[in-house]
Amino acid sequence: MDSIRHIFRIGHGPSSSHTMGPMRAAEMFLKKNPSAARFEVTLYGSLAATGKGHMTDAAILGVLSPVTTTEIIWKPKEFLAFHPNGMLFEAFDAEGKKTDSWTIFSIGGGALANETYNENTTTEVYSMNCIRDIQAWCEKTGYSYWEYVEQCEGNTIWDYLGEVWEVMQEAVHRGLEAEGILPGGLGIRRKASDYMIRARGYGSSIKSRGLVYAYALAVSEENACGGKIVTAPTCGSCGVMPAVLYHLKETREFRDSRILRALATAGLFGNVVKTNASISGAEVGCQGEVGVACAMAAAAASQLFGGTPAQIEYAAEMGLEHHLGLTCDPVCGLVQIPCIERNAFAAARALDANTFSNFSDGKHRVSFDQVVEVMRQTGKDLPSLYKETAEGGLAVKYDAHQ
């Protein structure tokens, strides 16, 4: 497996696969063709189907248009074999002759790949790539998951995770302060600050849950506005981890050093999913985004509360298992309906998974690795209309006038 730095990417929303990935691809192609007179970029499959709502064209044009003329070509019905998020970049000289072309795919979490290049496999940082083996190592040696991360990544990982945690907290703070309408035309008002105010008026139990909702909404609304966030593991699911960790820091006064260790553990579980299945909504549906985020947050919470390796694995397993089959059907191709609410509910479910696992001894019948494989197969079996194409589910049933 590669570094958990690729699970926690710092960037701008609203989508890691549809915004961050295409922007990075455009930057790479421009660097290779700095003297081109004109560019053409063809978007295929899911990128073309929901790209306008996800600001894919704006991300690409923001890189290429200031340099020279760029045309975006949309082909939502054409899916390339490698991945649903295909892009063809072409460069032309002043006489109109094609000088270069590059087909690349945005495979989730901001990462890029094609038949000869894959950012997810360029560096082998971890020798073990399934939780079963890592858990057995932890139980044999007495180390925890975060200590395995430290051994594989080195001490520099803590500086990076410190930056990640800062960006997450800043997104919460900005989101709680901001008001107004989210961009995109759906007329959705920001709700985070209202939820925080209302939550503080209730007793401890409802107040606690309401604040978790508020924190998740805050970050997800920042993402929807193109704000600076951290993929965890994607932009569309970026509100889950910050909500859980920020809530636990505020209510239980966990030190930042312990939060960073929880982030390391969460990144390890997310990395296993990315390696053995997918975190791309266009490839496996929202189970690979919000489902994985819930698993990561559950693992982080369990560690903070002193869970054993088995209990942490169990919490993560429940977080993912109970999101199996979740479709990716964004209304108007925007990361708003149902994405923002899903982040809030997944954050609450992550805390529930932690509580449930910590009441147990960690023993259970279905392992995290088995659920990852089931998720991979479920995503493969899902029709494309439920995988970020806006052709099924809520994306076609929603009626703004009802």
Stockholm file with secondary structure:
# STOCKHOLM 1.0

chainA/1-402         MDSIRHIFRIGHGPSSSHTMGPMRAAEMFLKKNPSAARFEVTLYGSLAATGKGHMTDAAILGVLSPVTTTEIIWKPKEFLAFHPNGMLFEAFDAEGKKTDSWTIFSIGGGALANETYNENTTTEVYSMNCIRDIQAWCEKTGYSYWEYVEQCEGNTIWDYLGEVWEVMQEAVHRGLEAEGILPGGLGIRRKASDYMIRARGYGSSIKSRGLVYAYALAVSEENACGGKIVTAPTCGSCGVMPAVLYHLKETREFRDSRILRALATAGLFGNVVKTNASISGAEVGCQGEVGVACAMAAAAASQLFGGTPAQIEYAAEMGLEHHLGLTCDPVCGLVQIPCIERNAFAAARALDANTFSNFSDGKHRVSFDQVVEVMRQTGKDLPSLYKETAEGGLAVKYDAHQ
#=GR chainA/1-402 SS CCCGGGTSCEEESSCIIIIIHHHHHHHHHHHHCTTCSEEEEEEEHHHHHHTTTTTHHHHHHHHHTTTSEEEEEEETTCCCSSCSSEEEEEEECTTSCEEEEEEEEEEETTEEECSSCBTTSSCCCCSCCSHHHHHHHHHHHCCCHHHHHHHHHCTHHHHHHHHHHHHHHHHHHHHHHCCSBCTTSSCCBCCHHHHHHHHTTSCHHHHHHHHHHHHHHHHHHHHHTTCEEECSSCSTTTTHHHHHHHHHHHHHCCCHHHHHHHHHHHHHHHHHHHHHSCCCHHHHCGGGTHHHHHHHHHHHHHHHTTCCHHHHHHHHHHHHHTTTTCCBCCGGGCSCTTHHHHHHHHHHHHHHHHHHHHHSCSCCSSCHHHHHHHHHHHHHHSCGGGBSSSSSTHHHHCCTTC
#=GC SS_cons         CCCGGGTSCEEESSCIIIIIHHHHHHHHHHHHCTTCSEEEEEEEHHHHHHTTTTTHHHHHHHHHTTTSEEEEEEETTCCCSSCSSEEEEEEECTTSCEEEEEEEEEEETTEEECSSCBTTSSCCCCSCCSHHHHHHHHHHHCCCHHHHHHHHHCTHHHHHHHHHHHHHHHHHHHHHHCCSBCTTSSCCBCCHHHHHHHHTTSCHHHHHHHHHHHHHHHHHHHHHTTCEEECSSCSTTTTHHHHHHHHHHHHHCCCHHHHHHHHHHHHHHHHHHHHHSCCCHHHHCGGGTHHHHHHHHHHHHHHHTTCCHHHHHHHHHHHHHTTTTCCBCCGGGCSCTTHHHHHHHHHHHHHHHHHHHHHSCSCCSSCHHHHHHHHHHHHHHSCGGGBSSSSSTHHHHCCTTC
//
